[in-house]
Amino acid sequence: MPPKAPPIPRLHGAARIGGQVIWATRFREHVAETGGSGKGGAPRPAVREYRYTVSLALALCEGEIAGIGRIWADGAEIARDSLQLSLYRGTMDQLPDPHIEAVEGAGNVPAFRGIAYVVIEDLDITRFGNRIPHLSFEVFRPAPRSSDASAEDLAHLLRGVCLIPGTGEYALATTPVELSRGFGRREPANVSTDQGKADLLVSLDRLQAELPAVRSVNLVVCWFGDDLRMDRCTIRPKVEQREADAPAMPWRVSGLSRAAAQEVPRQDGRPVYGGTPTDQSVIEAIRALRARGYRVVFYPFILMDQMPGNTLPDPYTGGIGQPALPWRGRITLSVAPGRPGSPDGTAAAEAEVAAFFGGPGPITSPVMRRASPMPAPRTGDSAA
C-alpha cells in the first residue's frame, strides 16, 4: 500500500506547528575561491569555500490563518527577516507561488487552496550542517466568522485596545535603540527577541495577526505623581537611570533632558517602574500605528510613586505616611471629603482642582505645578 499522507492540522487560536515539506528544489552549490596568487610574493594556495542553498515549501495547517509569528530552526528562534519567505494564508482564491512556477513551469504548480503554507527561497543550510533543519512556526488562526453575532469569537468582536504598560524609556520606539555604557559597551534598550526589530513592531505584528478587527489603539504614556493631596502633587516625567543615554535617540520629554530629570524610585536596586517614554519614541509609535491603518488615541496616564516609609500626611486619615504606590484615583483634596477641615464644597476646593488640572494651552514646563496655597474657608462654607 502507498504511504498515507500526513494529516493536515486544524488550528484555532495560536500554536507552534512543525512545517511539512510539500515541495523542494535540489541542493544548489555555491563556490567561492580565495587566494591562489603568488605574483610578486610568496605563493598562496587557492582556497575554495562551498555552501549550499535550497528552496522549499512547507504546509502549516488548514486555512485561512491570520498570520505567523516566531520561527524556529532545530529549536532555535531565527529572525523572519533573515529568510526570503512568502506566506500563503490558505484562502480559497490564492494563486500558485511564482518562485515554484519558475522552477516547475507555469501551469504545473497547484495553488494549495485552503492550505496555509510558506515558501522559503534559497535557504542557506551551511549553519545547519548542510541539511534542511526542522522548521516550526508560531501560527495564528482566529475562529471562523459566525453568522450568529452572540456566538462570535472574541477576536472578531474587539475593535479597540489599550497599548500598555505605558512605561519604558524606549518601549514605544520603532527604531532599534542602544544605550551607551562607555567605550565599546552598548546595551539594547528595545530589542529583546531574535526577530531583530524593535519590540513594538513585534507586538504590532501580533496584534494584527491575533485581533484583525481592531481599528483603534489607545496609546498609554505615563508620567509620575508624588502626593495624594492635589494641592501638593506634582506630575512629571521620570527616567529609570541617569548614567547612560542613547546616542541615536537621547531621552527628552517636553524639553527635559535625562540629566535634568528625576529618577523613578528603586526597590532592591531596581526601578519600581519603567521611565516615561521619550517624546521621539511616542511620535514613532503614532506614525507606525497610523501606517497600519489604526486610529490613535493619546492616553496620558499617572502612576503614583510614593514608597513605603514615606512621611507624607495621609489626606484620608490625617496620619503620617501615605500608602505605597497608591492608585491615582486616590488623589483628593488637601484634606479628603468627609474629614474635619476638608475644603470640600468650598471655593478653596474649586481652586485646588482648577490648579491641579490647569487650563487649555501649550505645555510650557515638563512639570505640572502644584496648586497655589489653599485660601482660607469663607464663613458659612460647609463640606458637601
One Martini backbone bead per residue (centre of mass of N, CA, C, O) as a GRO file, in nm:
protein
  384
    1MET     BB    1   0.098   0.035   0.020
    2PRO     BB    2   0.072   0.348   0.016
    3PRO     BB    3   0.158   0.612   0.173
    4LYS     BB    4   0.035   0.820   0.399
    5ALA     BB    5  -0.069   1.116   0.445
    6PRO     BB    6  -0.048   1.362   0.638
    7PRO     BB    7  -0.214   1.541   0.840
    8ILE     BB    8  -0.415   1.829   0.868
    9PRO     BB    9  -0.410   2.080   1.057
   10ARG     BB   10  -0.627   2.226   1.309
   11LEU     BB   11  -0.673   2.571   1.402
   12HIS     BB   12  -0.720   2.755   1.720
   13GLY     BB   13  -0.547   3.036   1.753
   14ALA     BB   14  -0.236   2.944   1.906
   15ALA     BB   15   0.059   2.780   1.756
   16ARG     BB   16   0.305   2.533   1.729
   17ILE     BB   17   0.424   2.437   1.400
   18GLY     BB   18   0.520   2.193   1.193
   19GLY     BB   19   0.659   2.166   0.893
   20GLN     BB   20   0.554   2.038   0.570
   21VAL     BB   21   0.699   1.912   0.305
   22ILE     BB   22   0.583   1.989  -0.050
   23TRP     BB   23   0.855   2.131  -0.156
   24ALA     BB   24   1.168   2.100  -0.354
   25THR     BB   25   1.483   2.145  -0.427
   26ARG     BB   26   1.781   2.117  -0.509
   27PHE     BB   27   2.083   2.146  -0.430
   28ARG     BB   28   2.287   2.440  -0.419
   29GLU     BB   29   2.600   2.530  -0.538
   30HIS     BB   30   2.858   2.734  -0.380
   31VAL     BB   31   3.157   2.903  -0.500
   32ALA     BB   32   3.453   3.027  -0.324
   33GLU     BB   33   3.755   3.191  -0.423
   34THR     BB   34   4.078   3.208  -0.265
   35GLY     BB   35   4.363   3.302  -0.365
   36GLY     BB   36   4.641   3.175  -0.574
   37SER     BB   37   4.861   3.409  -0.541
   38GLY     BB   38   5.231   3.478  -0.620
   39LYS     BB   39   5.264   3.756  -0.721
   40GLY     BB   40   5.527   3.922  -0.572
   41GLY     BB   41   5.541   3.652  -0.392
   42ALA     BB   42   5.432   3.428  -0.205
   43PRO     BB   43   5.273   3.155  -0.236
   44ARG     BB   44   4.918   3.085  -0.257
   45PRO     BB   45   4.666   2.902  -0.182
   46ALA     BB   46   4.382   2.781  -0.290
   47VAL     BB   47   4.045   2.861  -0.173
   48ARG     BB   48   3.752   2.668  -0.120
   49GLU     BB   49   3.410   2.754  -0.076
   50TYR     BB   50   3.122   2.585   0.047
   51ARG     BB   51   2.772   2.617  -0.034
   52TYR     BB   52   2.416   2.565   0.052
   53THR     BB   53   2.099   2.565  -0.116
   54VAL     BB   54   1.732   2.591  -0.064
   55SER     BB   55   1.407   2.536  -0.183
   56LEU     BB   56   1.083   2.564  -0.004
   57ALA     BB   57   0.776   2.404   0.103
   58LEU     BB   58   0.539   2.456   0.385
   59ALA     BB   59   0.302   2.312   0.559
   60LEU     BB   60   0.072   2.390   0.825
   61CYS     BB   61  -0.255   2.437   0.770
   62GLU     BB   62  -0.559   2.515   0.786
   63GLY     BB   63  -0.749   2.743   0.644
   64GLU     BB   64  -0.758   3.059   0.751
   65ILE     BB   65  -0.502   3.263   0.840
   66ALA     BB   66  -0.353   3.547   0.993
   67GLY     BB   67  -0.056   3.430   1.074
   68ILE     BB   68   0.286   3.476   1.172
   69GLY     BB   69   0.561   3.458   1.385
   70ARG     BB   70   0.762   3.269   1.500
   71ILE     BB   71   1.085   3.104   1.429
   72TRP     BB   72   1.219   2.767   1.401
   73ALA     BB   73   1.551   2.605   1.405
   74ASP     BB   74   1.617   2.344   1.577
   75GLY     BB   75   1.478   2.525   1.830
   76ALA     BB   76   1.581   2.799   1.714
   77GLU     BB   77   1.548   3.120   1.691
   78ILE     BB   78   1.458   3.316   1.403
   79ALA     BB   79   1.468   3.557   1.175
   80ARG     BB   80   1.249   3.649   0.938
   81ASP     BB   81   1.440   3.856   0.781
   82SER     BB   82   1.650   3.611   0.703
   83LEU     BB   83   1.416   3.538   0.507
   84GLN     BB   84   1.275   3.426   0.197
   85LEU     BB   85   0.940   3.485   0.263
   86SER     BB   86   0.626   3.328   0.183
   87LEU     BB   87   0.277   3.379   0.252
   88TYR     BB   88  -0.001   3.146   0.273
   89ARG     BB   89  -0.329   3.156   0.426
   90GLY     BB   90  -0.557   2.967   0.283
   91THR     BB   91  -0.718   3.053   0.057
   92MET     BB   92  -0.960   3.009  -0.214
   93ASP     BB   93  -0.775   3.233  -0.413
   94GLN     BB   94  -0.502   3.139  -0.432
   95LEU     BB   95  -0.193   3.137  -0.587
   96PRO     BB   96   0.067   3.042  -0.728
   97ASP     BB   97   0.394   3.029  -0.686
   98PRO     BB   98   0.639   3.190  -0.868
   99HIS     BB   99   0.892   3.025  -0.788
  100ILE     BB  100   0.781   2.745  -0.852
  101GLU     BB  101   0.710   2.813  -1.147
  102ALA     BB  102   1.005   2.873  -1.237
  103VAL     BB  103   1.081   2.565  -1.197
  104GLU     BB  104   0.815   2.393  -1.312
  105GLY     BB  105   0.612   2.570  -1.449
  106ALA     BB  106   0.353   2.682  -1.599
  107GLY     BB  107   0.074   2.487  -1.486
  108ASN     BB  108   0.243   2.283  -1.259
  109VAL     BB  109   0.105   2.438  -1.006
  110PRO     BB  110  -0.035   2.441  -0.718
  111ALA     BB  111  -0.225   2.645  -0.480
  112PHE     BB  112  -0.325   2.526  -0.210
  113ARG     BB  113  -0.613   2.555  -0.136
  114GLY     BB  114  -0.677   2.583   0.214
  115ILE     BB  115  -0.359   2.609   0.257
  116ALA     BB  116  -0.116   2.682   0.476
  117TYR     BB  117   0.191   2.837   0.354
  118VAL     BB  118   0.545   2.828   0.284
  119VAL     BB  119   0.812   3.009   0.112
  120ILE     BB  120   1.163   2.932   0.073
  121GLU     BB  121   1.438   3.106  -0.046
  122ASP     BB  122   1.752   3.024  -0.039
  123LEU     BB  123   1.846   2.834   0.192
  124ASP     BB  124   2.099   2.841   0.419
  125ILE     BB  125   2.260   2.525   0.535
  126THR     BB  126   2.536   2.554   0.675
  127ARG     BB  127   2.440   2.598   0.987
  128PHE     BB  128   2.287   2.288   0.948
  129GLY     BB  129   2.484   2.075   0.816
  130ASN     BB  130   2.378   2.049   0.522
  131ARG     BB  131   2.065   2.071   0.605
  132ILE     BB  132   1.741   2.045   0.672
  133PRO     BB  133   1.570   2.186   0.900
  134HIS     BB  134   1.364   2.207   1.164
  135LEU     BB  135   1.053   2.364   1.109
  136SER     BB  136   0.881   2.618   1.299
  137PHE     BB  137   0.555   2.777   1.379
  138GLU     BB  138   0.377   3.062   1.459
  139VAL     BB  139   0.022   3.036   1.465
  140PHE     BB  140  -0.268   3.225   1.347
  141ARG     BB  141  -0.628   3.136   1.421
  142PRO     BB  142  -0.919   3.231   1.409
  143ALA     BB  143  -1.222   3.191   1.434
  144PRO     BB  144  -1.471   3.163   1.252
  145ARG     BB  145  -1.714   3.321   1.127
  146SER     BB  146  -2.034   3.415   1.252
  147SER     BB  147  -2.383   3.443   1.208
  148ASP     BB  148  -2.377   3.460   1.522
  149ALA     BB  149  -2.319   3.723   1.723
  150SER     BB  150  -2.329   3.571   2.010
  151ALA     BB  151  -2.093   3.353   1.884
  152GLU     BB  152  -1.862   3.526   1.851
  153ASP     BB  153  -1.546   3.578   1.833
  154LEU     BB  154  -1.334   3.784   1.998
  155ALA     BB  155  -1.145   3.859   1.754
  156HIS     BB  156  -1.415   3.989   1.598
  157LEU     BB  157  -1.506   4.211   1.829
  158LEU     BB  158  -1.263   4.371   1.860
  159ARG     BB  159  -1.184   4.739   1.816
  160GLY     BB  160  -1.010   4.795   2.087
  161VAL     BB  161  -0.698   4.908   2.246
  162CYS     BB  162  -0.447   4.899   2.494
  163LEU     BB  163  -0.118   5.030   2.511
  164ILE     BB  164   0.100   4.854   2.713
  165PRO     BB  165   0.236   5.010   3.003
  166GLY     BB  166   0.365   5.322   2.943
  167THR     BB  167   0.653   5.225   2.992
  168GLY     BB  168   0.959   5.299   2.882
  169GLU     BB  169   1.181   5.487   2.721
  170TYR     BB  170   1.175   5.271   2.437
  171ALA     BB  171   0.901   5.104   2.394
  172LEU     BB  172   0.787   5.299   2.136
  173ALA     BB  173   1.008   5.236   1.951
  174THR     BB  174   1.102   5.151   1.605
  175THR     BB  175   1.388   5.201   1.671
  176PRO     BB  176   1.673   5.074   1.737
  177VAL     BB  177   1.812   5.086   2.072
  178GLU     BB  178   2.113   5.211   2.237
  179LEU     BB  179   2.305   5.203   2.516
  180SER     BB  180   2.570   5.388   2.654
  181ARG     BB  181   2.844   5.230   2.865
  182GLY     BB  182   3.079   5.307   2.694
  183PHE     BB  183   3.349   5.191   2.557
  184GLY     BB  184   3.209   4.941   2.358
  185ARG     BB  185   2.925   4.973   2.523
  186ARG     BB  186   2.621   4.808   2.445
  187GLU     BB  187   2.255   4.837   2.506
  188PRO     BB  188   1.965   4.712   2.458
  189ALA     BB  189   1.632   4.876   2.484
  190ASN     BB  190   1.413   4.740   2.232
  191VAL     BB  191   1.553   4.439   2.194
  192SER     BB  192   1.424   4.090   2.283
  193THR     BB  193   1.444   3.944   2.009
  194ASP     BB  194   1.526   3.739   1.717
  195GLN     BB  195   1.398   3.944   1.493
  196GLY     BB  196   1.560   4.235   1.493
  197LYS     BB  197   1.333   4.419   1.621
  198ALA     BB  198   1.128   4.609   1.758
  199ASP     BB  199   0.900   4.536   1.998
  200LEU     BB  200   0.662   4.695   1.883
  201LEU     BB  201   0.651   4.552   1.605
  202VAL     BB  202   0.598   4.273   1.716
  203SER     BB  203   0.331   4.348   1.858
  204LEU     BB  204   0.180   4.449   1.601
  205ASP     BB  205   0.188   4.184   1.453
  206ARG     BB  206   0.019   4.034   1.665
  207LEU     BB  207  -0.229   4.211   1.660
  208GLN     BB  208  -0.304   4.164   1.360
  209ALA     BB  209  -0.322   3.850   1.380
  210GLU     BB  210  -0.523   3.817   1.644
  211LEU     BB  211  -0.679   4.123   1.587
  212PRO     BB  212  -0.826   4.213   1.296
  213ALA     BB  213  -1.068   4.422   1.408
  214VAL     BB  214  -0.887   4.633   1.493
  215ARG     BB  215  -0.892   5.019   1.485
  216SER     BB  216  -0.810   5.103   1.789
  217VAL     BB  217  -0.553   5.292   1.981
  218ASN     BB  218  -0.437   5.325   2.306
  219LEU     BB  219  -0.176   5.545   2.398
  220VAL     BB  220   0.023   5.488   2.666
  221VAL     BB  221   0.147   5.759   2.888
  222CYS     BB  222   0.375   5.807   3.156
  223TRP     BB  223   0.354   5.975   3.455
  224PHE     BB  224   0.438   6.130   3.781
  225GLY     BB  225   0.327   6.107   4.113
  226ASP     BB  226   0.379   6.237   4.479
  227ASP     BB  227   0.067   6.299   4.579
  228LEU     BB  228  -0.265   6.290   4.716
  229ARG     BB  229  -0.241   6.597   4.727
  230MET     BB  230  -0.325   6.828   4.496
  231ASP     BB  231  -0.170   7.080   4.639
  232ARG     BB  232   0.119   6.883   4.624
  233CYS     BB  233   0.110   6.771   4.343
  234THR     BB  234   0.331   6.632   4.102
  235ILE     BB  235   0.376   6.613   3.743
  236ARG     BB  236   0.624   6.390   3.593
  237PRO     BB  237   0.891   6.298   3.428
  238LYS     BB  238   1.090   5.988   3.418
  239VAL     BB  239   1.374   5.793   3.493
  240GLU     BB  240   1.569   5.508   3.548
  241GLN     BB  241   1.840   5.660   3.455
  242ARG     BB  242   2.153   5.881   3.424
  243GLU     BB  243   2.415   5.734   3.295
  244ALA     BB  244   2.259   5.636   3.027
  245ASP     BB  245   2.242   5.689   2.676
  246ALA     BB  246   2.113   5.752   2.346
  247PRO     BB  247   2.264   5.870   2.073
  248ALA     BB  248   2.017   5.830   1.861
  249MET     BB  249   1.804   5.877   2.133
  250PRO     BB  250   1.766   6.100   2.336
  251TRP     BB  251   1.631   6.172   2.625
  252ARG     BB  252   1.310   6.350   2.582
  253VAL     BB  253   1.070   6.560   2.772
  254SER     BB  254   0.944   6.853   2.731
  255GLY     BB  255   1.268   6.950   2.735
  256LEU     BB  256   1.373   6.719   2.912
  257SER     BB  257   1.649   6.579   3.031
  258ARG     BB  258   1.814   6.328   3.176
  259ALA     BB  259   1.995   6.499   3.370
  260ALA     BB  260   1.725   6.667   3.481
  261ALA     BB  261   1.589   6.424   3.572
  262GLN     BB  262   1.411   6.214   3.751
  263GLU     BB  263   1.395   5.926   3.932
  264VAL     BB  264   1.274   5.644   3.989
  265PRO     BB  265   1.216   5.444   4.217
  266ARG     BB  266   1.372   5.203   4.437
  267GLN     BB  267   1.396   4.833   4.465
  268ASP     BB  268   1.644   4.630   4.510
  269GLY     BB  269   1.800   4.810   4.275
  270ARG     BB  270   1.520   4.864   4.126
  271PRO     BB  271   1.292   4.982   3.936
  272VAL     BB  272   0.943   5.015   3.980
  273TYR     BB  273   0.963   5.157   3.701
  274GLY     BB  274   0.941   5.275   3.413
  275GLY     BB  275   0.999   5.513   3.211
  276THR     BB  276   0.936   5.770   3.027
  277PRO     BB  277   0.864   5.813   2.719
  278THR     BB  278   1.008   5.937   2.468
  279ASP     BB  279   0.898   6.152   2.237
  280GLN     BB  280   1.008   6.011   1.981
  281SER     BB  281   0.870   5.737   2.039
  282VAL     BB  282   0.579   5.838   2.024
  283ILE     BB  283   0.590   5.930   1.733
  284GLU     BB  284   0.664   5.655   1.612
  285ALA     BB  285   0.411   5.505   1.711
  286ILE     BB  286   0.199   5.673   1.566
  287ARG     BB  287   0.304   5.622   1.280
  288ALA     BB  288   0.283   5.311   1.286
  289LEU     BB  289  -0.021   5.292   1.340
  290ARG     BB  290  -0.119   5.459   1.095
  291ALA     BB  291   0.020   5.279   0.876
  292ARG     BB  292  -0.187   5.032   0.974
  293GLY     BB  293  -0.484   5.186   1.019
  294TYR     BB  294  -0.494   5.326   1.290
  295ARG     BB  295  -0.646   5.469   1.550
  296VAL     BB  296  -0.530   5.735   1.768
  297VAL     BB  297  -0.504   5.752   2.131
  298PHE     BB  298  -0.400   5.970   2.357
  299TYR     BB  299  -0.289   5.836   2.693
  300PRO     BB  300  -0.265   5.975   2.974
  301PHE     BB  301  -0.072   5.868   3.270
  302ILE     BB  302  -0.081   5.798   3.624
  303LEU     BB  303   0.187   5.740   3.851
  304MET     BB  304   0.253   5.644   4.173
  305ASP     BB  305   0.572   5.694   4.391
  306GLN     BB  306   0.524   5.606   4.669
  307MET     BB  307   0.694   5.483   4.941
  308PRO     BB  308   0.784   5.310   5.185
  309GLY     BB  309   0.813   5.535   5.463
  310ASN     BB  310   0.674   5.778   5.420
  311THR     BB  311   0.594   6.140   5.539
  312LEU     BB  312   0.319   6.181   5.428
  313PRO     BB  313   0.025   6.306   5.456
  314ASP     BB  314  -0.291   6.167   5.510
  315PRO     BB  315  -0.600   6.270   5.381
  316TYR     BB  316  -0.777   6.025   5.517
  317THR     BB  317  -0.635   6.017   5.833
  318GLY     BB  318  -0.385   6.224   5.925
  319GLY     BB  319  -0.148   6.068   5.900
  320ILE     BB  320   0.169   5.926   5.863
  321GLY     BB  321   0.171   5.810   5.561
  322GLN     BB  322   0.141   5.690   5.256
  323PRO     BB  323   0.064   5.480   5.043
  324ALA     BB  324   0.205   5.252   4.845
  325LEU     BB  325   0.158   5.287   4.532
  326PRO     BB  326  -0.097   5.430   4.452
  327TRP     BB  327  -0.385   5.510   4.328
  328ARG     BB  328  -0.477   5.778   4.133
  329GLY     BB  329  -0.782   5.784   4.244
  330ARG     BB  330  -0.674   5.903   4.538
  331ILE     BB  331  -0.678   6.173   4.456
  332THR     BB  332  -0.720   6.474   4.650
  333LEU     BB  333  -0.761   6.673   4.876
  334SER     BB  334  -0.594   6.803   5.134
  335VAL     BB  335  -0.872   6.708   5.256
  336ALA     BB  336  -1.079   6.475   5.274
  337PRO     BB  337  -1.381   6.400   5.232
  338GLY     BB  338  -1.538   6.390   5.564
  339ARG     BB  339  -1.325   6.558   5.700
  340PRO     BB  340  -1.193   6.757   5.907
  341GLY     BB  341  -1.116   7.049   5.716
  342SER     BB  342  -1.245   7.021   5.455
  343PRO     BB  343  -1.288   7.195   5.135
  344ASP     BB  344  -1.538   7.074   5.061
  345GLY     BB  345  -1.760   7.290   4.883
  346THR     BB  346  -1.550   7.509   4.813
  347ALA     BB  347  -1.347   7.741   4.673
  348ALA     BB  348  -1.090   7.591   4.753
  349ALA     BB  349  -1.150   7.333   4.594
  350GLU     BB  350  -1.168   7.464   4.317
  351ALA     BB  351  -0.875   7.568   4.320
  352GLU     BB  352  -0.733   7.296   4.340
  353VAL     BB  353  -0.849   7.168   4.085
  354ALA     BB  354  -0.768   7.388   3.880
  355ALA     BB  355  -0.460   7.374   3.938
  356PHE     BB  356  -0.418   7.072   3.875
  357PHE     BB  357  -0.543   7.072   3.573
  358GLY     BB  358  -0.576   7.329   3.446
  359GLY     BB  359  -0.550   7.466   3.123
  360PRO     BB  360  -0.555   7.567   2.824
  361GLY     BB  361  -0.263   7.488   2.639
  362PRO     BB  362   0.056   7.491   2.631
  363ILE     BB  363   0.338   7.330   2.730
  364THR     BB  364   0.600   7.491   2.941
  365SER     BB  365   0.641   7.230   3.129
  366PRO     BB  366   0.750   6.914   3.264
  367VAL     BB  367   0.582   7.040   3.512
  368MET     BB  368   0.310   7.006   3.711
  369ARG     BB  369   0.199   7.223   3.913
  370ARG     BB  370   0.108   7.302   4.201
  371ALA     BB  371  -0.097   7.436   4.390
  372SER     BB  372  -0.201   7.684   4.543
  373PRO     BB  373  -0.255   7.810   4.819
  374MET     BB  374  -0.498   7.769   5.039
  375PRO     BB  375  -0.767   7.922   5.105
  376ALA     BB  376  -0.964   8.044   5.326
  377PRO     BB  377  -1.245   7.980   5.458
  378ARG     BB  378  -1.561   8.074   5.449
  379THR     BB  379  -1.818   8.189   5.593
  380GLY     BB  380  -2.055   7.916   5.567
  381ASP     BB  381  -1.897   7.696   5.476
  382SER     BB  382  -1.945   7.356   5.357
  383ALA     BB  383  -1.954   7.031   5.349
  384ALA     BB  384  -2.060   6.783   5.114
   0.00000   0.00000   0.00000
